[in-house]
Amino acid sequence: MKKQVCTFTLDDMLFGVDVPVIQEVLRPQTMTRVPLAPSVVRGLINLRGQILTAIDLRERLGLPPTPADISGMNLVVRLPDETVSFLVDDVGEVLDLSEDQFEESPVTLHRSISDVTSGVYKLKDRLLLLLNVTAAATLPAERN
C-alpha cells in the first residue's frame, strides 16, 4: 500500500507530512505577533478571513533560528479541531512511499524531534522523518 507524503526541510533534515492533512502551501505571509504567546508561536496569519496560528517548527524542535538567506514557507495543515501553519525552510515534492520503507524512529533521535515524529522512511540516499502534525501543533509547556 502506498502513502503520499509531501516533503519539507528544516536545517539539514528532510521531513514529510501526509498529503491528506495539507490544506495548502504558501510563501511567507504577514504575521501579527501575539503578546505573551509561547516563543514557538511566531504570530497569527489571516488566510482569506481564517485566522491561523503560525508555529515556528525550527523553534519547536530546538533547531537554530532560520538563516537570513532563507525566506521560508508556510505549510498549512488541517488538524481535527483547527487549522495551523507550520513555518518550514522549504517545501519539496510529493513522494509515493511504501510500508516496507517505514520504520520506528531511531532511539538516537533527539527527544525534541522524536516527540513530534511518527517514524522514518528509508529513502535511497537519506531518511525522511514523518511529522506527527497533532504532536507538533501541541505546544510544550514554557519553562520559566
C-alpha positions as CSV (number, residue, x, y, z in Angstrom):
1,M,0.0,0.0,0.0
2,K,1.4,3.4,-1.0
3,K,1.3,6.5,1.1
4,Q,1.6,10.0,-0.3
5,V,3.9,12.4,1.7
6,C,4.8,16.0,1.0
7,T,8.4,16.7,1.9
8,F,9.9,19.8,3.5
9,T,13.2,20.7,5.0
10,L,14.3,22.1,8.3
11,D,18.0,22.8,8.8
12,D,19.6,19.8,7.0
13,M,16.8,17.3,7.8
14,L,14.1,16.0,5.5
15,F,10.6,15.8,6.9
16,G,7.3,14.6,5.5
17,V,3.6,15.2,6.1
18,D,0.7,13.0,4.9
19,V,-0.8,14.7,1.9
20,P,-4.4,14.4,3.1
21,V,-3.9,16.8,6.1
22,I,-2.3,19.5,3.9
23,Q,-4.6,22.4,3.1
24,E,-2.1,24.5,1.1
25,V,1.5,25.7,0.9
26,L,2.1,29.5,1.0
27,R,5.0,31.8,0.6
28,P,5.9,34.0,3.6
29,Q,2.8,35.8,5.0
30,T,2.3,38.9,7.1
31,M,2.1,37.9,10.7
32,T,0.6,39.6,13.7
33,R,2.6,39.0,16.9
34,V,0.7,37.6,19.9
35,P,1.8,39.2,23.2
36,L,2.7,36.7,25.9
37,A,2.4,33.8,23.5
38,P,5.0,30.9,23.7
39,S,8.1,31.6,21.7
40,V,7.2,28.8,19.2
41,V,4.1,30.9,18.1
42,R,5.6,33.3,15.6
43,G,2.2,35.0,15.2
44,L,-1.2,34.9,13.5
45,I,-1.9,34.8,9.8
46,N,-5.1,36.0,8.2
47,L,-5.8,33.5,5.4
48,R,-8.8,34.7,3.4
49,G,-10.6,35.6,6.7
50,Q,-9.5,32.5,8.6
51,I,-7.1,33.3,11.4
52,L,-4.3,30.7,11.8
53,T,-1.6,30.2,14.4
54,A,1.9,30.2,12.8
55,I,4.2,27.7,14.6
56,D,7.9,28.0,14.0
57,L,9.0,24.4,13.6
58,R,12.7,25.2,14.0
59,E,12.0,26.7,17.4
60,R,9.6,23.9,18.3
61,L,12.3,21.3,17.5
62,G,15.1,23.2,19.2
63,L,16.9,23.9,16.0
64,P,19.0,27.1,15.3
65,P,17.0,30.1,14.0
66,T,16.3,30.4,10.3
67,P,19.3,31.9,8.4
68,A,18.7,35.3,6.8
69,D,19.0,33.9,3.3
70,I,16.1,31.5,3.8
71,S,12.7,33.2,3.4
72,G,10.8,30.1,4.4
73,M,7.3,28.7,3.6
74,N,4.0,28.2,5.4
75,L,2.7,24.6,5.4
76,V,-1.0,24.9,6.2
77,V,-2.4,21.7,7.8
78,R,-5.8,20.7,9.0
79,L,-6.0,19.2,12.4
80,P,-9.2,17.6,13.9
81,D,-10.1,20.9,15.8
82,E,-8.2,23.6,13.9
83,T,-6.0,24.6,11.0
84,V,-2.4,25.8,11.7
85,S,0.5,27.0,9.7
86,F,4.0,25.4,10.2
87,L,6.9,27.6,9.3
88,V,9.4,25.5,7.4
89,D,12.6,26.2,5.4
90,D,11.4,24.9,2.1
91,V,8.7,22.6,0.7
92,G,9.8,19.8,-1.7
93,E,8.0,17.2,-3.6
94,V,5.2,14.7,-3.1
95,L,6.6,11.1,-2.7
96,D,4.7,7.8,-3.0
97,L,6.2,5.7,-0.2
98,S,5.5,2.0,0.6
99,E,5.0,0.5,4.0
100,D,8.2,-1.6,3.7
101,Q,10.3,1.7,3.7
102,F,8.8,2.7,7.1
103,E,10.4,2.1,10.5
104,E,10.0,3.3,14.0
105,S,12.1,6.5,14.9
106,P,15.6,5.6,15.9
107,V,16.4,5.8,19.6
108,T,19.3,8.0,18.8
109,L,17.0,10.8,17.5
110,H,16.9,13.9,19.7
111,R,13.9,13.8,22.0
112,S,12.5,17.2,20.8
113,I,12.3,15.6,17.3
114,S,11.2,12.1,18.3
115,D,8.3,13.6,20.3
116,V,6.8,15.0,17.1
117,T,7.6,12.3,14.6
118,S,5.7,9.0,13.9
119,G,8.7,7.2,12.4
120,V,11.0,7.4,9.5
121,Y,11.0,6.3,5.8
122,K,14.2,4.9,4.4
123,L,14.9,6.7,1.0
124,K,17.6,5.8,-1.4
125,D,20.1,8.4,0.0
126,R,18.6,9.6,3.3
127,L,16.0,9.3,6.0
128,L,12.6,11.1,5.8
129,L,11.2,11.9,9.3
130,L,7.3,11.6,9.2
131,L,5.9,14.6,11.2
132,N,3.0,13.9,13.5
133,V,1.2,17.2,12.9
134,T,-1.0,16.9,16.0
135,A,2.0,16.4,18.3
136,A,3.9,19.3,16.5
137,A,1.0,21.6,17.0
138,T,0.7,20.8,20.7
139,L,2.9,23.4,22.3
140,P,5.3,22.3,25.0
141,A,5.0,24.0,28.4
142,E,7.1,27.1,28.7
143,R,10.0,26.9,31.2
144,N,10.5,29.9,33.5
